[in-house]
Amino acid sequence: MNDTQVVAIGQAVGQAEAVLSRLLAGVLARTGTSRQDYIAMQRLTALGGEASRYEYVNDLSSWLHVDLWGAGELAGSLAQAGLLDDGDGMVRFAPPGAALRDQITGAASAVTRALLAPVDPADLATTIRTLEQVTARARTVLEGSREGSPDELSGAGGAR
């Protein structure tokens, strides 16, 4: 990959993220949901809709880049709001939380579906695979001992 491609992918991903985030912000505003609460609900969905409190709080801490205390408080606030059931050491969606998640997902999917309709399905599949690979590699770097040093990716870091 040459420098022009590196710049192009960075710009393309950044611009897409900015525009899609604005669209999502509109959906969240209509439902009165904060971005942090939305991400917390999405993480529970990614964990299968149910997880041990320990697993869920650790996952939130990692994805939201907050300490375990903050992640635990977020989980607790969603439970207090009636969106999550947080008992017997397990966290799962309460009926109002599942309904809110479905409302947000439905509204966001309607917008996304319209945007993606003209895109070739094979191109879309390649884009998804590529972004998943880049995301996984970037998370590995961020979670590594060098806390995401750009030198680690380029091999220019040397011994520390």
C-alpha positions as CSV (number, residue, x, y, z in Angstrom):
1,M,0.0,0.0,0.0
2,N,1.4,3.4,-1.0
3,D,1.1,6.7,0.9
4,T,-1.6,7.9,-1.5
5,Q,-3.7,4.8,-0.7
6,V,-3.1,5.3,3.1
7,V,-4.3,8.9,2.9
8,A,-7.3,8.0,0.7
9,I,-8.5,5.2,3.0
10,G,-8.1,7.5,6.0
11,Q,-10.1,10.3,4.4
12,A,-12.8,7.9,3.1
13,V,-13.3,6.2,6.4
14,G,-13.2,9.5,8.3
15,Q,-15.7,11.2,6.1
16,A,-18.0,8.2,6.1
17,E,-17.8,8.0,9.9
18,A,-18.5,11.7,10.3
19,V,-21.6,11.6,8.1
20,L,-23.0,8.4,9.4
21,S,-22.4,9.6,13.0
22,R,-24.5,12.7,12.2
23,L,-27.3,10.5,10.8
24,L,-27.1,8.3,13.9
25,A,-27.1,11.4,16.2
26,G,-30.5,12.4,14.6
27,V,-32.0,9.0,15.3
28,L,-30.7,9.1,18.9
29,A,-32.0,12.6,19.4
30,R,-35.5,11.5,18.3
31,T,-35.4,8.7,20.9
32,G,-33.8,10.8,23.6
33,T,-30.9,8.3,23.9
34,S,-27.3,9.4,24.5
35,R,-24.6,8.0,22.3
36,Q,-23.0,6.3,25.3
37,D,-26.2,4.6,26.3
38,Y,-26.7,3.5,22.6
39,I,-23.2,2.0,22.5
40,A,-23.8,0.3,25.8
41,M,-26.9,-1.3,24.4
42,Q,-25.1,-2.2,21.2
43,R,-22.4,-3.9,23.2
44,L,-24.9,-6.0,25.0
45,T,-26.4,-7.0,21.7
46,A,-23.0,-8.0,20.5
47,L,-22.7,-10.2,23.5
48,G,-25.8,-12.0,22.5
49,G,-28.3,-9.9,24.5
50,E,-27.3,-11.4,27.8
51,A,-24.0,-11.6,29.6
52,S,-22.6,-11.9,33.1
53,R,-22.3,-8.5,34.8
54,Y,-18.5,-9.1,34.9
55,E,-18.3,-9.8,31.2
56,Y,-20.5,-6.9,30.3
57,V,-18.7,-4.3,32.5
58,N,-15.3,-5.4,31.2
59,D,-16.6,-5.2,27.6
60,L,-18.0,-1.7,28.2
61,S,-14.8,-0.6,29.8
62,S,-12.8,-1.8,26.8
63,W,-15.1,-0.4,24.1
64,L,-15.9,2.9,25.7
65,H,-12.3,3.5,27.1
66,V,-13.6,4.1,30.6
67,D,-12.5,2.5,33.9
68,L,-14.4,-0.4,35.3
69,W,-16.0,1.8,37.9
70,G,-17.4,4.1,35.1
71,A,-18.5,1.1,33.1
72,G,-20.3,-0.4,36.1
73,E,-22.1,2.9,36.8
74,L,-23.2,3.0,33.2
75,A,-24.6,-0.5,33.4
76,G,-26.3,0.5,36.7
77,S,-27.8,3.6,35.2
78,L,-29.3,1.6,32.3
79,A,-30.8,-0.8,34.8
80,Q,-32.2,2.0,36.9
81,A,-33.8,3.5,33.8
82,G,-35.5,0.2,33.3
83,L,-33.7,-0.6,30.0
84,L,-31.6,-3.5,31.4
85,D,-32.3,-6.3,34.0
86,D,-29.3,-6.6,36.2
87,G,-29.9,-9.4,38.6
88,D,-28.5,-12.8,39.6
89,G,-25.1,-11.7,38.2
90,M,-26.5,-11.4,34.7
91,V,-27.3,-8.4,32.5
92,R,-30.0,-8.7,29.8
93,F,-32.4,-6.4,28.1
94,A,-35.6,-5.5,29.9
95,P,-38.6,-5.2,27.6
96,P,-38.4,-1.3,27.4
97,G,-34.7,-1.6,26.6
98,A,-35.3,-4.2,23.8
99,A,-38.0,-2.0,22.4
100,L,-35.7,1.1,22.4
101,R,-32.9,-0.9,20.8
102,D,-35.3,-2.1,18.1
103,Q,-36.7,1.4,17.5
104,I,-33.1,2.8,17.1
105,T,-32.0,-0.1,14.9
106,G,-35.1,0.1,12.7
107,A,-34.7,3.9,12.1
108,A,-31.0,3.6,11.5
109,S,-31.4,0.6,9.2
110,A,-34.0,2.4,7.1
111,V,-31.5,5.3,6.4
112,T,-28.6,2.9,5.9
113,R,-30.6,0.6,3.6
114,A,-31.4,3.6,1.3
115,L,-27.7,4.7,1.3
116,L,-26.5,1.2,0.4
117,A,-29.1,0.1,-2.1
118,P,-27.1,1.2,-5.2
119,V,-23.8,-0.4,-3.9
120,D,-22.8,-3.7,-5.5
121,P,-23.3,-6.4,-2.8
122,A,-19.8,-7.9,-3.5
123,D,-18.2,-4.5,-3.0
124,L,-20.2,-4.1,0.2
125,A,-19.0,-7.5,1.5
126,T,-15.4,-6.6,0.7
127,T,-15.7,-3.3,2.5
128,I,-17.2,-5.0,5.6
129,R,-14.4,-7.6,5.7
130,T,-11.8,-4.9,5.2
131,L,-13.1,-2.7,7.9
132,E,-13.5,-5.6,10.3
133,Q,-9.8,-6.6,9.7
134,V,-8.6,-3.0,10.2
135,T,-10.7,-2.6,13.3
136,A,-9.4,-5.8,14.8
137,R,-5.8,-4.9,14.1
138,A,-6.2,-1.4,15.5
139,R,-7.8,-2.7,18.7
140,T,-4.8,-5.2,19.1
141,V,-2.4,-2.3,18.8
142,L,-4.4,-0.1,21.2
143,E,-4.6,-2.9,23.8
144,G,-0.9,-3.7,23.4
145,S,1.9,-2.7,25.6
146,R,2.7,0.4,23.6
147,E,-0.8,1.8,23.9
148,G,-1.3,2.1,20.1
149,S,2.0,3.6,19.1
150,P,2.0,4.3,15.4
151,D,5.5,3.0,15.4
152,E,4.2,-0.4,16.3
153,L,2.2,-0.7,13.1
154,S,5.0,0.6,10.9
155,G,7.7,-1.5,12.6
156,A,9.7,1.7,13.2
157,G,9.4,1.6,17.0
158,G,12.4,-0.5,17.9
159,A,12.9,-1.9,21.4
160,R,11.5,0.0,24.4
